[in-house]
């Protein structure tokens, strides 16, 4: 079996020949590309495919997309960019509507090759009304050309997935308001806040209709959930009903569904299986996460597929390679039985990662993780 066939076997509740092994190299790859440190043979999409084939692992993060385009009516989007001599960049995005304007600011720092919000667009009740207007004036048009292209080019090594918008609550946390503003609005402006989430959910309907018709076999909920922020009560109120609705819709269309839960696990992981989601992805064990490898199945329940197990920091030169090897062997020891585990980086190989360690994991898998 090739690496994709192994993963699809697990999603289909069938036994593969070897535990699937999928690595997210996007952070490492983009940072190396930015610094002009990639060999020419690995440049471009064909170079990425060549790299994954050499390393012997599967790809997924490069291969998801929203299968279409969102447009807005009655809204002006104004972008500006300020660049500095050290490579730092500050990006501002403004939304202008008849109900008022909102704007957010993000900052890119080249030293870590990462970006972060330094101002979120939404902080007040009036800001909520502005984004209500935005979503009420949203239109989606499907386009499957990219997925068809990826399915052809990455055959055998890549999982092509549709990436719908985050659930409305998670979108508020990650994209619109941040943690502090979201929690404050939830507590002080509950009625307006929940009306906003409902409007966002309704705007997603046409997107999910398109996702159901898409050629991609899987759907990726790129949530970035951590139990540090999402308590069990928040999850049960705002995430679980939405997941159940969408997962039932997607399963009826023959899709596999996996959710990105890459932070602390103890509060939320035990609840995921009750949403009918197939797989919890980017599971990070202790000591980086908060649950030991041997306790992951007990915490998650018996049915859900787990994907992850290898903390991304262990691919860095800052940590001895033996830490990574020991963790991989522990994953195999405790999770080979039952073929409901996909070995993966949790969640990304960092910019200073040793790419040879990815190949070494492939060798460990092929030797020790056969069914």
Secondary structure, DSSP 4 states (H G I P E B T S, - for coil): --HHHHHHHHHTT---SB--EE---HHHHHHHHHTT-S-GGG-HHHHHHHHHHHHT-BB-GGGEE-SEEEEESS-EEEEEEEE-TTS-EEEEEEEEETTEEEEEEEEEETTTTEEEEEE-S--SHHHHHHHHHHHHTEEEEE--HHHHHHHHHTTTTB--EE-PPPPHHHHIIIIISHHHHHHHHHHHSHHHHHHHHHHHHHHTHHHHHHHHHSS-SEEEE-----TTTS-HHHIIIIIHHHHHHHHHHHHHTT-EEEEE--S--TTTHHHHGGGT-SEEEEE--TTTSSS-GGGHHHHH-SSSEEEEEEEGGGGBTTS-HHHHHHHHHHHHHHHTTTT-EEEEEES---TTB-HHHHHHHHHHHHHH-B-
